[in-house]
Amino acid sequence: MQNHIIFDMDGVLVDSEPVHMEILNEVLDEMEVTISLEYYHSLVGMGALLIWEKLKGDFNLPGIPEELFASHKKYFNSVIGSKELMPVSGIINLLDNLQKENYAISLGSSSPVKLINHSVNKIGIHHYFDHFVSSEHVKKGKPFPDIFLRVAELYNVSPSQFVVIEDSKNGVLAAKAAGMTCIGLRNPNSGNQDLSKADMVIDHFDELTSEILRGLYR
């Protein structure tokens, strides 16, 4: 039986959280809103529209969340091309090994489709993946399970047969709500995330040997 694995993108495949925070702060500066690093880290892994629903509620922002998100997305797309994106340490070697071992590999991210395509192409990893599922493809983003359940539907495979790799509390909660096994990756750029609900936690992909990974499948 083929093993299935789903990767989150930001903070797992691409070390992009500092870039996301920089751009969000630029947008919020125009609204005369300042957020702390701790507050930003509470947003990591959350669906984009849910982020703006929270920001609107917490800071009494003018406009509706959909309009705020659309404005943020437009600005983000206008500047992301000039930002440097780097792969997370160890991820290319892991993807190479998984491909050689015939894993079915997919990506499940809260990020918009355009950003997913830009990011995976910029760091040269597009060819490893069967499916790319964004929060734009489902009704609710993380911490709801919709993204991961959509991947399972695309394969027509039970959610219990998937392992998910996530770097955020919201992502771990989404994976577990989907009924999937979850590996939590501690990425310092994602903040001090609560990964306690994950089935195992690693600090670097070098820890994830073939034997350990195979042992996670039921």
N, C-alpha and C positions, 0 to 999 in steps of 0.2 A: 504494500500500500504506500502511495506517495505521501510524504509529510508536507504539511502546509504551514507557512509562516507569513506573518503580516508585520511590516515595519511601519511605525510612525515615521514622519519625515523630520520635522524641526527638532533638533536636539538628539536625534537618533541616527539619521542618515546624514543630515546637513547640520553643521554647528552654527545655526542661524539665529538663535534666540537674541544675541546682542544686536543683530541687525533689525529684528522685529521691534525690539524695545526702542531702539534709536528712532525708527520711523514713527512708531506710535507716539513717542514723546514730542516729535515735531508737529504731529497733528494736534495733540492736546495743548501744546504751547499756544497755538492759534486760538484756542478756546480759553486760554488763561487758566489751564488746569495742570497741576503738577502731581505726579504719582510717585510713591516711593518704590525702591527696588523690591521690597517685600510685597507691595501691592501688585506690581507687575508679575512677580513670580506666581501669585495666586491665579493669574489669568492664563498661565502657560498650559497648553494642551486643550484649552476651551474652544468651542466652536466660535467663529468670528462674530456672528450675530448675537450669540449669548454674551460675548465680551461687551458689545456695545449696549446691550440691555442692562448689564451690570454697571457700566460706566455712567449711563444715563441716570440710573437710579441712585448711585452713590454720589454723583456730583451735580445732579439736577440740570443736566445738559439740555439745551434747546433742541427741538426737532424730535423725530421718531427714530428708534434704533436702526430701522432699515435705511433711512437717509444718512445717518451718521456712518453706518458701515459702508454704504456706497461711496461716500466722500473719502473715507479712509482708503478704501480699495483703489479708487482712482489715483489718489496721491501715491500710494504704495507702488502701483504699477508704473508710475512715471519716474520713480527714482531707483527701483530695485536693480535695474540693469547696471547701475554704476557701483553697486555694492559688491564687495568680495565675499564669496561663499566658499567654505571649505568643508570637505567631508569629515565626519566624526572619526577620530582616531580608531583604526582597526576595522572600519566598516567595509572597505574594499576587499580586504583579505577574507573577511567572513562571507561576503556575497560570492566571491569566487569559489570558496569551499562549498557553500550551499548549492551553487549551480552545478558543480562537479558531482555532488551527491544527489542530484535530481530532486531537490526540493522545489515545491511550487511556491513562488515568492510573489507577494503582493504588497502594495503600499496603501495604508489607510490614514489619512491626514485631515485635520481640521482646516488646512489651508485651501484657498481657492484653486481651481484646476489650472489656471494660468500660471500661478506661482509654483505649483507642483511640477509642471512641465519645464518651466524655466530652471528650477533648482536641480532636478535630476539630470537635465541636459548639461547644465553648467559644470557639474562635477563628474559627468560621464558615466552615470549608472543606469540610464533609462533601460538598457537592454536586459537587465536582470529580472525585470518584473513582468508578470502576466497581466495584472490589473492595477489600476490607480483609482482609488475611491476617495473623493473629497466630501467635505461637509455640504458642498453645493449639490451633491447627488442624492442627499437624504433629507428627511424632514427635520431631524435634530442632530446637532453635532455632539461631540464629547462634552460632558461625561456620559451622555446617553449612548447606548450600544449600536445605534443605527449604522454607523460606518462599517463596523466590523461584521455585523449581520449581513450587510449588503455584499461584502466580499465572499462570505460563505455561500450566499445565494448564487453568485456568479460561477462558483465552482460546483454548485449543487452538492455540497459536502456539509455534514453536521458541524455546527460551531465548536463542538467538543473536540474536534480533530485539529484545531488550530492552536499555534503558539503565537502570541503577540509580543513585540518588544516595544516598550514605552519608557519615556523619561519623566512623565508628569503624573501627579495624582489624578487629574482629570482623565488622562489616557488609561491609566490602570483601572480606574473605576469603570470606564467604558468597556474595556476588554473583559473584566470579570462579569459585568452585567450581561455581556453577550454569551457568557458560558464558556469562555476560552481560557486557556492557560496563559499566564502573563509573566514575562521577564521584565523587571524594572532595571533600567540603566541609570545610574547616578551620573548626571552631567552637571558639573559645577555651574555652567552657564544657564542652566534651567532653574537654579536656586535650590534651596533645601526642600525638595519635594517629599511629600509623604508617600513612599512607595510600599508601605507596610502590607497593603492588600495583594501585592504581587506574589506569585508562587516562589520566585527567587529574585534576588537582587545582585547585580554585578556592577563593578566600577569601570570595567574595560572589556571590550569584546574579546580580548585574548583569553579571558576566563571561560568563554563559552566554547568548550571543546565539543567535538562531534558526539562523544559518548554522553556528556551531560545533556546536550540538546535532545538526543534521541530518547533519553530517559524521561523527558517531560511529556512525551506523547502517550496517551492512554491506549 
